[in-house]
Amino acid sequence: MKATFYVNETLKFEIEDSAQTGLFEQLAEISEVFSNDTCGHCGGKATFRVREVDENKYFEMWCPSCYAKLAFGQNKKGNTLFPKRKDKEGKYLDKNGWVKYVKPSAIPAATPAAATPADSF
């Protein structure tokens, strides 16, 4: 069986499998990764981005309007991706996994001890 799957007006996938279950699995994988191109933070148009740091690749959807991102993890088998929508404890993240980097505020400098008047002789 062959199928043509349109994710949106710009993405089209041609898939093939001998069984409906195989087609369904492929459709599910494509939908999970490629269907949402709208920023979960501001609603702007998001784009695909791959960053490489120290020979590690990071796959993400990125919003050029507000700089939010949705990170993707890579499965150990099958060379497939999944959106990271949960934190390390397994709880769902706000905004369906879209996060926005917020630069930490500067740590205020330590307040110097109150100066004591110099003793005069």
PDB file as gemmi writes it, atoms N, CA and C in Angstrom:
CRYST1    1.000    1.000    1.000  90.00  90.00  90.00 P 1                      
ATOM      1  N   MET A   1       0.832  -1.174   0.000  1.00  0.00           N  
ATOM      2  CA  MET A   1       0.000   0.000   0.000  1.00  0.00           C  
ATOM      3  C   MET A   1       0.878   1.240   0.000  1.00  0.00           C  
ATOM      4  N   LYS A   2       0.425   2.235  -0.735  1.00  0.00           N  
ATOM      5  CA  LYS A   2       1.113   3.522  -0.770  1.00  0.00           C  
ATOM      6  C   LYS A   2       0.135   4.597  -0.324  1.00  0.00           C  
ATOM      7  N   ALA A   3       0.678   5.649   0.269  1.00  0.00           N  
ATOM      8  CA  ALA A   3      -0.155   6.759   0.684  1.00  0.00           C  
ATOM      9  C   ALA A   3       0.640   8.049   0.553  1.00  0.00           C  
ATOM     10  N   THR A   4      -0.075   9.110   0.277  1.00  0.00           N  
ATOM     11  CA  THR A   4       0.493  10.449   0.265  1.00  0.00           C  
ATOM     12  C   THR A   4      -0.117  11.175   1.451  1.00  0.00           C  
ATOM     13  N   PHE A   5       0.732  11.733   2.291  1.00  0.00           N  
ATOM     14  CA  PHE A   5       0.272  12.386   3.508  1.00  0.00           C  
ATOM     15  C   PHE A   5       0.727  13.838   3.484  1.00  0.00           C  
ATOM     16  N   TYR A   6      -0.243  14.741   3.478  1.00  0.00           N  
ATOM     17  CA  TYR A   6       0.047  16.169   3.510  1.00  0.00           C  
ATOM     18  C   TYR A   6      -0.035  16.637   4.959  1.00  0.00           C  
ATOM     19  N   VAL A   7       1.066  17.104   5.476  1.00  0.00           N  
ATOM     20  CA  VAL A   7       1.092  17.594   6.853  1.00  0.00           C  
ATOM     21  C   VAL A   7       0.522  19.001   6.898  1.00  0.00           C  
ATOM     22  N   ASN A   8       0.924  19.824   5.972  1.00  0.00           N  
ATOM     23  CA  ASN A   8       0.412  21.191   5.843  1.00  0.00           C  
ATOM     24  C   ASN A   8       0.590  21.589   4.383  1.00  0.00           C  
ATOM     25  N   GLU A   9       0.499  22.844   4.081  1.00  0.00           N  
ATOM     26  CA  GLU A   9       0.589  23.275   2.690  1.00  0.00           C  
ATOM     27  C   GLU A   9       1.990  23.140   2.107  1.00  0.00           C  
ATOM     28  N   THR A  10       3.002  22.914   2.923  1.00  0.00           N  
ATOM     29  CA  THR A  10       4.369  22.832   2.410  1.00  0.00           C  
ATOM     30  C   THR A  10       5.020  21.466   2.556  1.00  0.00           C  
ATOM     31  N   LEU A  11       4.493  20.606   3.418  1.00  0.00           N  
ATOM     32  CA  LEU A  11       5.121  19.298   3.633  1.00  0.00           C  
ATOM     33  C   LEU A  11       4.238  18.167   3.122  1.00  0.00           C  
ATOM     34  N   LYS A  12       4.833  17.326   2.297  1.00  0.00           N  
ATOM     35  CA  LYS A  12       4.122  16.176   1.736  1.00  0.00           C  
ATOM     36  C   LYS A  12       5.019  14.952   1.902  1.00  0.00           C  
ATOM     37  N   PHE A  13       4.457  13.849   2.379  1.00  0.00           N  
ATOM     38  CA  PHE A  13       5.212  12.619   2.580  1.00  0.00           C  
ATOM     39  C   PHE A  13       4.604  11.503   1.752  1.00  0.00           C  
ATOM     40  N   GLU A  14       5.453  10.721   1.112  1.00  0.00           N  
ATOM     41  CA  GLU A  14       5.028   9.520   0.403  1.00  0.00           C  
ATOM     42  C   GLU A  14       5.454   8.339   1.265  1.00  0.00           C  
ATOM     43  N   ILE A  15       4.496   7.533   1.688  1.00  0.00           N  
ATOM     44  CA  ILE A  15       4.828   6.388   2.543  1.00  0.00           C  
ATOM     45  C   ILE A  15       4.306   5.109   1.905  1.00  0.00           C  
ATOM     46  N   GLU A  16       4.910   4.011   2.317  1.00  0.00           N  
ATOM     47  CA  GLU A  16       4.519   2.724   1.759  1.00  0.00           C  
ATOM     48  C   GLU A  16       4.733   1.636   2.797  1.00  0.00           C  
ATOM     49  N   ASP A  17       3.806   0.703   2.841  1.00  0.00           N  
ATOM     50  CA  ASP A  17       3.923  -0.458   3.715  1.00  0.00           C  
ATOM     51  C   ASP A  17       2.971  -1.524   3.200  1.00  0.00           C  
ATOM     52  N   SER A  18       3.244  -2.761   3.539  1.00  0.00           N  
ATOM     53  CA  SER A  18       2.382  -3.851   3.082  1.00  0.00           C  
ATOM     54  C   SER A  18       1.137  -4.011   3.956  1.00  0.00           C  
ATOM     55  N   ALA A  19       1.129  -3.377   5.115  1.00  0.00           N  
ATOM     56  CA  ALA A  19      -0.003  -3.523   6.035  1.00  0.00           C  
ATOM     57  C   ALA A  19      -0.515  -2.160   6.493  1.00  0.00           C  
ATOM     58  N   GLN A  20      -1.778  -2.108   6.821  1.00  0.00           N  
ATOM     59  CA  GLN A  20      -2.358  -0.874   7.340  1.00  0.00           C  
ATOM     60  C   GLN A  20      -1.690  -0.443   8.639  1.00  0.00           C  
ATOM     61  N   THR A  21      -1.336  -1.414   9.459  1.00  0.00           N  
ATOM     62  CA  THR A  21      -0.697  -1.063  10.733  1.00  0.00           C  
ATOM     63  C   THR A  21       0.642  -0.369  10.504  1.00  0.00           C  
ATOM     64  N   GLY A  22       1.375  -0.811   9.509  1.00  0.00           N  
ATOM     65  CA  GLY A  22       2.648  -0.172   9.181  1.00  0.00           C  
ATOM     66  C   GLY A  22       2.449   1.247   8.687  1.00  0.00           C  
ATOM     67  N   LEU A  23       1.442   1.445   7.842  1.00  0.00           N  
ATOM     68  CA  LEU A  23       1.121   2.805   7.383  1.00  0.00           C  
ATOM     69  C   LEU A  23       0.723   3.689   8.554  1.00  0.00           C  
ATOM     70  N   PHE A  24      -0.089   3.129   9.440  1.00  0.00           N  
ATOM     71  CA  PHE A  24      -0.547   3.890  10.602  1.00  0.00           C  
ATOM     72  C   PHE A  24       0.631   4.319  11.464  1.00  0.00           C  
ATOM     73  N   GLU A  25       1.572   3.407  11.698  1.00  0.00           N  
ATOM     74  CA  GLU A  25       2.748   3.745  12.503  1.00  0.00           C  
ATOM     75  C   GLU A  25       3.545   4.871  11.852  1.00  0.00           C  
ATOM     76  N   GLN A  26       3.725   4.812  10.545  1.00  0.00           N  
ATOM     77  CA  GLN A  26       4.455   5.869   9.851  1.00  0.00           C  
ATOM     78  C   GLN A  26       3.717   7.199   9.922  1.00  0.00           C  
ATOM     79  N   LEU A  27       2.399   7.165   9.751  1.00  0.00           N  
ATOM     80  CA  LEU A  27       1.598   8.380   9.848  1.00  0.00           C  
ATOM     81  C   LEU A  27       1.704   8.992  11.242  1.00  0.00           C  
ATOM     82  N   ALA A  28       1.694   8.136  12.261  1.00  0.00           N  
ATOM     83  CA  ALA A  28       1.802   8.613  13.641  1.00  0.00           C  
ATOM     84  C   ALA A  28       3.154   9.287  13.883  1.00  0.00           C  
ATOM     85  N   GLU A  29       4.234   8.664  13.397  1.00  0.00           N  
ATOM     86  CA  GLU A  29       5.569   9.242  13.562  1.00  0.00           C  
ATOM     87  C   GLU A  29       5.677  10.591  12.854  1.00  0.00           C  
ATOM     88  N   ILE A  30       5.176  10.649  11.634  1.00  0.00           N  
ATOM     89  CA  ILE A  30       5.236  11.897  10.872  1.00  0.00           C  
ATOM     90  C   ILE A  30       4.412  12.976  11.562  1.00  0.00           C  
ATOM     91  N   SER A  31       3.210  12.621  11.979  1.00  0.00           N  
ATOM     92  CA  SER A  31       2.327  13.598  12.627  1.00  0.00           C  
ATOM     93  C   SER A  31       2.938  14.153  13.900  1.00  0.00           C  
ATOM     94  N   GLU A  32       3.513  13.274  14.711  1.00  0.00           N  
ATOM     95  CA  GLU A  32       4.056  13.708  16.000  1.00  0.00           C  
ATOM     96  C   GLU A  32       5.190  14.714  15.829  1.00  0.00           C  
ATOM     97  N   VAL A  33       6.006  14.516  14.816  1.00  0.00           N  
ATOM     98  CA  VAL A  33       7.183  15.357  14.656  1.00  0.00           C  
ATOM     99  C   VAL A  33       6.930  16.565  13.750  1.00  0.00           C  
ATOM    100  N   PHE A  34       6.181  16.386  12.674  1.00  0.00           N  
ATOM    101  CA  PHE A  34       6.110  17.426  11.654  1.00  0.00           C  
ATOM    102  C   PHE A  34       4.798  18.204  11.567  1.00  0.00           C  
ATOM    103  N   SER A  35       3.761  17.780  12.277  1.00  0.00           N  
ATOM    104  CA  SER A  35       2.454  18.410  12.093  1.00  0.00           C  
ATOM    105  C   SER A  35       2.331  19.808  12.675  1.00  0.00           C  
ATOM    106  N   ASN A  36       2.998  20.076  13.756  1.00  0.00           N  
ATOM    107  CA  ASN A  36       2.782  21.360  14.414  1.00  0.00           C  
ATOM    108  C   ASN A  36       3.893  22.332  14.069  1.00  0.00           C  
ATOM    109  N   ASP A  37       3.572  23.343  13.263  1.00  0.00           N  
ATOM    110  CA  ASP A  37       4.580  24.352  12.935  1.00  0.00           C  
ATOM    111  C   ASP A  37       4.200  25.711  13.502  1.00  0.00           C  
ATOM    112  N   THR A  38       3.404  25.689  14.574  1.00  0.00           N  
ATOM    113  CA  THR A  38       2.991  26.913  15.246  1.00  0.00           C  
ATOM    114  C   THR A  38       3.630  26.954  16.631  1.00  0.00           C  
ATOM    115  N   CYS A  39       4.203  28.085  16.971  1.00  0.00           N  
ATOM    116  CA  CYS A  39       4.851  28.251  18.271  1.00  0.00           C  
ATOM    117  C   CYS A  39       3.831  28.085  19.393  1.00  0.00           C  
ATOM    118  N   GLY A  40       4.180  27.302  20.389  1.00  0.00           N  
ATOM    119  CA  GLY A  40       3.324  27.093  21.545  1.00  0.00           C  
ATOM    120  C   GLY A  40       3.372  28.244  22.533  1.00  0.00           C  
ATOM    121  N   HIS A  41       4.248  29.193  22.294  1.00  0.00           N  
ATOM    122  CA  HIS A  41       4.372  30.344  23.189  1.00  0.00           C  
ATOM    123  C   HIS A  41       3.588  31.547  22.665  1.00  0.00           C  
ATOM    124  N   CYS A  42       3.869  31.927  21.423  1.00  0.00           N  
ATOM    125  CA  CYS A  42       3.261  33.156  20.888  1.00  0.00           C  
ATOM    126  C   CYS A  42       2.320  32.905  19.720  1.00  0.00           C  
ATOM    127  N   GLY A  43       2.280  31.671  19.213  1.00  0.00           N  
ATOM    128  CA  GLY A  43       1.413  31.363  18.081  1.00  0.00           C  
ATOM    129  C   GLY A  43       2.011  31.711  16.730  1.00  0.00           C  
ATOM    130  N   GLY A  44       3.270  32.153  16.729  1.00  0.00           N  
ATOM    131  CA  GLY A  44       3.947  32.511  15.478  1.00  0.00           C  
ATOM    132  C   GLY A  44       4.319  31.276  14.673  1.00  0.00           C  
ATOM    133  N   LYS A  45       4.820  31.506  13.490  1.00  0.00           N  
ATOM    134  CA  LYS A  45       5.252  30.429  12.590  1.00  0.00           C  
ATOM    135  C   LYS A  45       6.611  29.918  13.052  1.00  0.00           C  
ATOM    136  N   ALA A  46       6.674  28.638  13.391  1.00  0.00           N  
ATOM    137  CA  ALA A  46       7.926  28.030  13.851  1.00  0.00           C  
ATOM    138  C   ALA A  46       8.628  27.347  12.678  1.00  0.00           C  
ATOM    139  N   THR A  47       9.899  27.113  12.852  1.00  0.00           N  
ATOM    140  CA  THR A  47      10.690  26.482  11.810  1.00  0.00           C  
ATOM    141  C   THR A  47      11.527  25.351  12.402  1.00  0.00           C  
ATOM    142  N   PHE A  48      11.992  24.460  11.554  1.00  0.00           N  
ATOM    143  CA  PHE A  48      12.840  23.359  11.996  1.00  0.00           C  
ATOM    144  C   PHE A  48      14.267  23.874  12.149  1.00  0.00           C  
ATOM    145  N   ARG A  49      14.947  23.363  13.172  1.00  0.00           N  
ATOM    146  CA  ARG A  49      16.328  23.784  13.390  1.00  0.00           C  
ATOM    147  C   ARG A  49      17.110  22.615  13.962  1.00  0.00           C  
ATOM    148  N   VAL A  50      18.331  22.458  13.476  1.00  0.00           N  
ATOM    149  CA  VAL A  50      19.262  21.470  14.028  1.00  0.00           C  
ATOM    150  C   VAL A  50      20.515  22.235  14.418  1.00  0.00           C  
ATOM    151  N   ARG A  51      20.853  22.142  15.691  1.00  0.00           N  
ATOM    152  CA  ARG A  51      22.074  22.778  16.186  1.00  0.00           C  
ATOM    153  C   ARG A  51      23.077  21.679  16.499  1.00  0.00           C  
ATOM    154  N   GLU A  52      24.342  21.975  16.307  1.00  0.00           N  
ATOM    155  CA  GLU A  52      25.383  21.009  16.646  1.00  0.00           C  
ATOM    156  C   GLU A  52      26.332  21.643  17.639  1.00  0.00           C  
ATOM    157  N   VAL A  53      26.506  20.983  18.777  1.00  0.00           N  
ATOM    158  CA  VAL A  53      27.398  21.446  19.825  1.00  0.00           C  
ATOM    159  C   VAL A  53      28.256  20.262  20.255  1.00  0.00           C  
ATOM    160  N   ASP A  54      29.557  20.436  20.188  1.00  0.00           N  
ATOM    161  CA  ASP A  54      30.497  19.372  20.573  1.00  0.00           C  
ATOM    162  C   ASP A  54      30.144  18.040  19.915  1.00  0.00           C  
ATOM    163  N   GLU A  55      29.870  18.082  18.617  1.00  0.00           N  
ATOM    164  CA  GLU A  55      29.553  16.915  17.801  1.00  0.00           C  
ATOM    165  C   GLU A  55      28.236  16.233  18.187  1.00  0.00           C  
ATOM    166  N   ASN A  56      27.418  16.890  18.998  1.00  0.00           N  
ATOM    167  CA  ASN A  56      26.077  16.393  19.328  1.00  0.00           C  
ATOM    168  C   ASN A  56      25.066  17.249  18.586  1.00  0.00           C  
ATOM    169  N   LYS A  57      24.062  16.593  17.982  1.00  0.00           N  
ATOM    170  CA  LYS A  57      23.032  17.314  17.256  1.00  0.00           C  
ATOM    171  C   LYS A  57      21.793  17.461  18.131  1.00  0.00           C  
ATOM    172  N   TYR A  58      21.225  18.667  18.100  1.00  0.00           N  
ATOM    173  CA  TYR A  58      20.010  18.981  18.841  1.00  0.00           C  
ATOM    174  C   TYR A  58      18.927  19.370  17.846  1.00  0.00           C  
ATOM    175  N   PHE A  59      17.839  18.612  17.838  1.00  0.00           N  
ATOM    176  CA  PHE A  59      16.732  18.834  16.923  1.00  0.00           C  
ATOM    177  C   PHE A  59      15.652  19.597  17.664  1.00  0.00           C  
ATOM    178  N   GLU A  60      15.125  20.648  17.016  1.00  0.00           N  
ATOM    179  CA  GLU A  60      14.104  21.449  17.684  1.00  0.00           C  
ATOM    180  C   GLU A  60      13.278  22.235  16.679  1.00  0.00           C  
ATOM    181  N   MET A  61      12.085  22.603  17.116  1.00  0.00           N  
ATOM    182  CA  MET A  61      11.284  23.594  16.421  1.00  0.00           C  
ATOM    183  C   MET A  61      11.644  24.899  17.099  1.00  0.00           C  
ATOM    184  N   TRP A  62      11.752  25.974  16.314  1.00  0.00           N  
ATOM    185  CA  TRP A  62      12.211  27.240  16.854  1.00  0.00           C  
ATOM    186  C   TRP A  62      11.352  28.362  16.297  1.00  0.00           C  
ATOM    187  N   CYS A  63      11.004  29.303  17.141  1.00  0.00           N  
ATOM    188  CA  CYS A  63      10.174  30.433  16.740  1.00  0.00           C  
ATOM    189  C   CYS A  63      11.045  31.685  16.620  1.00  0.00           C  
ATOM    190  N   PRO A  64      11.189  32.229  15.412  1.00  0.00           N  
ATOM    191  CA  PRO A  64      11.982  33.442  15.258  1.00  0.00           C  
ATOM    192  C   PRO A  64      11.300  34.690  15.814  1.00  0.00           C  
ATOM    193  N   SER A  65      10.017  34.602  16.131  1.00  0.00           N  
ATOM    194  CA  SER A  65       9.315  35.763  16.677  1.00  0.00           C  
ATOM    195  C   SER A  65       9.614  35.981  18.153  1.00  0.00           C  
ATOM    196  N   CYS A  66       9.551  34.884  18.947  1.00  0.00           N  
ATOM    197  CA  CYS A  66       9.748  35.050  20.396  1.00  0.00           C  
ATOM    198  C   CYS A  66      10.921  34.218  20.926  1.00  0.00           C  
ATOM    199  N   TYR A  67      11.588  33.480  20.047  1.00  0.00           N  
ATOM    200  CA  TYR A  67      12.766  32.681  20.382  1.00  0.00           C  
ATOM    201  C   TYR A  67      12.470  31.472  21.275  1.00  0.00           C  
ATOM    202  N   ALA A  68      11.213  31.045  21.323  1.00  0.00           N  
ATOM    203  CA  ALA A  68      10.881  29.831  22.071  1.00  0.00           C  
ATOM    204  C   ALA A  68      11.279  28.618  21.236  1.00  0.00           C  
ATOM    205  N   LYS A  69      11.407  27.471  21.894  1.00  0.00           N  
ATOM    206  CA  LYS A  69      11.749  26.252  21.157  1.00  0.00           C  
ATOM    207  C   LYS A  69      11.041  25.047  21.764  1.00  0.00           C  
ATOM    208  N   LEU A  70      10.856  24.056  20.920  1.00  0.00           N  
ATOM    209  CA  LEU A  70      10.343  22.751  21.333  1.00  0.00           C  
ATOM    210  C   LEU A  70      11.428  21.753  20.987  1.00  0.00           C  
ATOM    211  N   ALA A  71      12.034  21.158  22.001  1.00  0.00           N  
ATOM    212  CA  ALA A  71      13.139  20.224  21.789  1.00  0.00           C  
ATOM    213  C   ALA A  71      12.604  18.840  21.422  1.00  0.00           C  
ATOM    214  N   PHE A  72      13.396  18.110  20.651  1.00  0.00           N  
ATOM    215  CA  PHE A  72      13.070  16.744  20.269  1.00  0.00           C  
ATOM    216  C   PHE A  72      14.163  15.820  20.781  1.00  0.00           C  
ATOM    217  N   GLY A  73      13.731  14.665  21.262  1.00  0.00           N  
ATOM    218  CA  GLY A  73      14.669  13.633  21.651  1.00  0.00           C  
ATOM    219  C   GLY A  73      14.810  12.649  20.505  1.00  0.00           C  
ATOM    220  N   GLN A  74      15.861  11.879  20.534  1.00  0.00           N  
ATOM    221  CA  GLN A  74      16.094  10.896  19.488  1.00  0.00           C  
ATOM    222  C   GLN A  74      16.011   9.508  20.110  1.00  0.00           C  
ATOM    223  N   ASN A  75      15.177   8.657  19.513  1.00  0.00           N  
ATOM    224  CA  ASN A  75      15.039   7.290  19.997  1.00  0.00           C  
ATOM    225  C   ASN A  75      16.331   6.522  19.761  1.00  0.00           C  
ATOM    226  N   LYS A  76      16.638   5.606  20.667  1.00  0.00           N  
ATOM    227  CA  LYS A  76      17.865   4.818  20.548  1.00  0.00           C  
ATOM    228  C   LYS A  76      17.818   3.891  19.338  1.00  0.00           C  
ATOM    229  N   LYS A  77      16.622   3.423  19.006  1.00  0.00           N  
ATOM    230  CA  LYS A  77      16.457   2.535  17.850  1.00  0.00           C  
ATOM    231  C   LYS A  77      15.542   3.212  16.837  1.00  0.00           C  
ATOM    232  N   GLY A  78      15.802   2.944  15.589  1.00  0.00           N  
ATOM    233  CA  GLY A  78      14.908   3.427  14.553  1.00  0.00           C  
ATOM    234  C   GLY A  78      15.241   4.800  14.002  1.00  0.00           C  
ATOM    235  N   ASN A  79      16.192   5.502  14.614  1.00  0.00           N  
ATOM    236  CA  ASN A  79      16.598   6.812  14.133  1.00  0.00           C  
ATOM    237  C   ASN A  79      15.400   7.756  13.949  1.00  0.00           C  
ATOM    238  N   THR A  80      14.516   7.758  14.945  1.00  0.00           N  
ATOM    239  CA  THR A  80      13.332   8.607  14.898  1.00  0.00           C  
ATOM    240  C   THR A  80      13.364   9.615  16.045  1.00  0.00           C  
ATOM    241  N   LEU A  81      12.535  10.641  15.929  1.00  0.00           N  
ATOM    242  CA  LEU A  81      12.483  11.714  16.910  1.00  0.00           C  
ATOM    243  C   LEU A  81      11.144  11.726  17.636  1.00  0.00           C  
ATOM    244  N   PHE A  82      11.123  12.378  18.791  1.00  0.00           N  
ATOM    245  CA  PHE A  82       9.881  12.582  19.533  1.00  0.00           C  
ATOM    246  C   PHE A  82       9.964  13.937  20.231  1.00  0.00           C  
ATOM    247  N   PRO A  83       8.841  14.670  20.305  1.00  0.00           N  
ATOM    248  CA  PRO A  83       8.876  15.963  20.996  1.00  0.00           C  
ATOM    249  C   PRO A  83       8.994  15.765  22.497  1.00  0.00           C  
ATOM    250  N   LYS A  84       9.821  16.567  23.131  1.00  0.00           N  
ATOM    251  CA  LYS A  84       9.998  16.499  24.588  1.00  0.00           C  
ATOM    252  C   LYS A  84       8.939  17.381  25.238  1.00  0.00           C  
ATOM    253  N   ARG A  85       7.885  16.762  25.703  1.00  0.00           N  
ATOM    254  CA  ARG A  85       6.767  17.496  26.293  1.00  0.00           C  
ATOM    255  C   ARG A  85       6.666  17.279  27.800  1.00  0.00           C  
ATOM    256  N   LYS A  86       7.592  16.473  28.372  1.00  0.00           N  
ATOM    257  CA  LYS A  86       7.577  16.200  29.807  1.00  0.00           C  
ATOM    258  C   LYS A  86       8.917  16.573  30.419  1.00  0.00           C  
ATOM    259  N   ASP A  87       8.885  16.877  31.724  1.00  0.00           N  
ATOM    260  CA  ASP A  87      10.128  17.161  32.426  1.00  0.00           C  
ATOM    261  C   ASP A  87      10.765  15.845  32.871  1.00  0.00           C  
ATOM    262  N   LYS A  88      11.866  15.917  33.587  1.00  0.00           N  
ATOM    263  CA  LYS A  88      12.589  14.721  34.007  1.00  0.00           C  
ATOM    264  C   LYS A  88      11.795  13.841  34.959  1.00  0.00           C  
ATOM    265  N   GLU A  89      10.809  14.428  35.649  1.00  0.00           N  
ATOM    266  CA  GLU A  89       9.964  13.660  36.573  1.00  0.00           C  
ATOM    267  C   GLU A  89       8.738  13.075  35.868  1.00  0.00           C  
ATOM    268  N   GLY A  90       8.596  13.320  34.577  1.00  0.00           N  
ATOM    269  CA  GLY A  90       7.472  12.780  33.824  1.00  0.00           C  
ATOM    270  C   GLY A  90       6.224  13.649  33.834  1.00  0.00           C  
ATOM    271  N   LYS A  91       6.332  14.853  34.362  1.00  0.00           N  
ATOM    272  CA  LYS A  91       5.189  15.773  34.386  1.00  0.00           C  
ATOM    273  C   LYS A  91       5.181  16.593  33.094  1.00  0.00           C  
ATOM    274  N   TYR A  92       3.971  16.827  32.576  1.00  0.00           N  
ATOM    275  CA  TYR A  92       3.867  17.610  31.356  1.00  0.00           C  
ATOM    276  C   TYR A  92       4.312  19.050  31.595  1.00  0.00           C  
ATOM    277  N   LEU A  93       5.061  19.575  30.643  1.00  0.00           N  
ATOM    278  CA  LEU A  93       5.549  20.948  30.705  1.00  0.00           C  
ATOM    279  C   LEU A  93       4.445  21.917  30.289  1.00  0.00           C  
ATOM    280  N   ASP A  94       4.523  23.136  30.760  1.00  0.00           N  
ATOM    281  CA  ASP A  94       3.607  24.186  30.325  1.00  0.00           C  
ATOM    282  C   ASP A  94       3.796  24.427  28.829  1.00  0.00           C  
ATOM    283  N   LYS A  95       2.780  24.956  28.212  1.00  0.00           N  
ATOM    284  CA  LYS A  95       2.812  25.338  26.804  1.00  0.00           C  
ATOM    285  C   LYS A  95       3.167  24.162  25.904  1.00  0.00           C  
ATOM    286  N   ASN A  96       2.765  22.956  26.327  1.00  0.00           N  
ATOM    287  CA  ASN A  96       2.946  21.733  25.545  1.00  0.00           C  
ATOM    288  C   ASN A  96       4.409  21.465  25.182  1.00  0.00           C  
ATOM    289  N   GLY A  97       5.315  21.862  26.061  1.00  0.00           N  
ATOM    290  CA  GLY A  97       6.729  21.578  25.870  1.00  0.00           C  
ATOM    291  C   GLY A  97       7.533  22.728  25.289  1.00  0.00           C  
ATOM    292  N   TRP A  98       6.860  23.776  24.832  1.00  0.00           N  
ATOM    293  CA  TRP A  98       7.578  24.930  24.293  1.00  0.00           C  
ATOM    294  C   TRP A  98       8.182  25.722  25.447  1.00  0.00           C  
ATOM    295  N   VAL A  99       9.463  25.982  25.361  1.00  0.00           N  
ATOM    296  CA  VAL A  99      10.145  26.730  26.411  1.00  0.00           C  
ATOM    297  C   VAL A  99      10.834  27.944  25.806  1.00  0.00           C  
ATOM    298  N   LYS A 100      10.955  28.945  26.620  1.00  0.00           N  
ATOM    299  CA  LYS A 100      11.587  30.181  26.188  1.00  0.00           C  
ATOM    300  C   LYS A 100      12.731  30.466  27.152  1.00  0.00           C  
ATOM    301  N   TYR A 101      13.909  30.673  26.608  1.00  0.00           N  
ATOM    302  CA  TYR A 101      15.069  30.950  27.447  1.00  0.00           C  
ATOM    303  C   TYR A 101      14.913  32.324  28.079  1.00  0.00           C  
ATOM    304  N   VAL A 102      15.084  32.357  29.349  1.00  0.00           N  
ATOM    305  CA  VAL A 102      15.059  33.622  30.072  1.00  0.00           C  
ATOM    306  C   VAL A 102      16.420  33.776  30.725  1.00  0.00           C  
ATOM    307  N   LYS A 103      17.107  34.812  30.318  1.00  0.00           N  
ATOM    308  CA  LYS A 103      18.441  35.054  30.851  1.00  0.00           C  
ATOM    309  C   LYS A 103      18.332  35.301  32.344  1.00  0.00           C  
ATOM    310  N   PRO A 104      19.106  34.577  33.156  1.00  0.00           N  
ATOM    311  CA  PRO A 104      19.041  34.786  34.598  1.00  0.00           C  
ATOM    312  C   PRO A 104      19.423  36.225  34.934  1.00  0.00           C  
ATOM    313  N   SER A 105      18.713  36.789  35.896  1.00  0.00           N  
ATOM    314  CA  SER A 105      19.035  38.160  36.286  1.00  0.00           C  
ATOM    315  C   SER A 105      20.401  38.166  36.955  1.00  0.00           C  
ATOM    316  N   ALA A 106      21.067  39.270  36.817  1.00  0.00           N  
ATOM    317  CA  ALA A 106      22.405  39.389  37.408  1.00  0.00           C  
ATOM    318  C   ALA A 106      22.306  39.257  38.915  1.00  0.00           C  
ATOM    319  N   ILE A 107      23.242  38.555  39.465  1.00  0.00           N  
ATOM    320  CA  ILE A 107      23.283  38.393  40.918  1.00  0.00           C  
ATOM    321  C   ILE A 107      23.756  39.721  41.501  1.00  0.00           C  
ATOM    322  N   PRO A 108      22.976  40.293  42.407  1.00  0.00           N  
ATOM    323  CA  PRO A 108      23.387  41.588  42.956  1.00  0.00           C  
ATOM    324  C   PRO A 108      24.727  41.460  43.680  1.00  0.00           C  
ATOM    325  N   ALA A 109      25.535  42.471  43.517  1.00  0.00           N  
ATOM    326  CA  ALA A 109      26.835  42.481  44.179  1.00  0.00           C  
ATOM    327  C   ALA A 109      26.630  42.530  45.688  1.00  0.00           C  
ATOM    328  N   ALA A 110      27.527  41.918  46.378  1.00  0.00           N  
ATOM    329  CA  ALA A 110      27.428  41.927  47.847  1.00  0.00           C  
ATOM    330  C   ALA A 110      27.514  43.363  48.340  1.00  0.00           C  
ATOM    331  N   THR A 111      26.653  43.681  49.262  1.00  0.00           N  
ATOM    332  CA  THR A 111      26.649  45.029  49.833  1.00  0.00           C  
ATOM    333  C   THR A 111      27.838  45.151  50.770  1.00  0.00           C  
ATOM    334  N   PRO A 112      28.670  46.155  50.535  1.00  0.00           N  
ATOM    335  CA  PRO A 112      29.837  46.283  51.423  1.00  0.00           C  
ATOM    336  C   PRO A 112      29.381  46.601  52.846  1.00  0.00           C  
ATOM    337  N   ALA A 113      30.175  46.153  53.798  1.00  0.00           N  
ATOM    338  CA  ALA A 113      29.857  46.419  55.207  1.00  0.00           C  
ATOM    339  C   ALA A 113      29.847  47.924  55.440  1.00  0.00           C  
ATOM    340  N   ALA A 114      29.012  48.337  56.338  1.00  0.00           N  
ATOM    341  CA  ALA A 114      28.925  49.780  56.626  1.00  0.00           C  
ATOM    342  C   ALA A 114      30.280  50.306  57.044  1.00  0.00           C  
ATOM    343  N   ALA A 115      30.658  51.386  56.422  1.00  0.00           N  
ATOM    344  CA  ALA A 115      31.965  51.985  56.743  1.00  0.00           C  
ATOM    345  C   ALA A 115      31.893  52.630  58.129  1.00  0.00           C  
ATOM    346  N   THR A 116      32.931  52.441  58.874  1.00  0.00           N  
ATOM    347  CA  THR A 116      33.001  53.062  60.199  1.00  0.00           C  
ATOM    348  C   THR A 116      33.877  54.305  60.093  1.00  0.00           C  
ATOM    349  N   PRO A 117      33.492  55.345  60.761  1.00  0.00           N  
ATOM    350  CA  PRO A 117      34.328  56.543  60.673  1.00  0.00           C  
ATOM    351  C   PRO A 117      35.709  56.270  61.245  1.00  0.00           C  
ATOM    352  N   ALA A 118      36.652  56.816  60.569  1.00  0.00           N  
ATOM    353  CA  ALA A 118      38.040  56.625  61.026  1.00  0.00           C  
ATOM    354  C   ALA A 118      38.260  57.345  62.341  1.00  0.00           C  
ATOM    355  N   ASP A 119      38.975  56.701  63.233  1.00  0.00           N  
ATOM    356  CA  ASP A 119      39.277  57.330  64.515  1.00  0.00           C  
ATOM    357  C   ASP A 119      40.280  58.452  64.276  1.00  0.00           C  
ATOM    358  N   SER A 120      40.025  59.555  64.828  1.00  0.00           N  
ATOM    359  CA  SER A 120      40.986  60.652  64.688  1.00  0.00           C  
ATOM    360  C   SER A 120      41.731  60.821  65.982  1.00  0.00           C  
ATOM    361  N   PHE A 121      43.000  61.081  65.916  1.00  0.00           N  
ATOM    362  CA  PHE A 121      43.839  61.266  67.104  1.00  0.00           C  
ATOM    363  C   PHE A 121      44.199  62.658  67.267  1.00  0.00           C  
TER     364      PHE A 121                                                      
END                                                                             
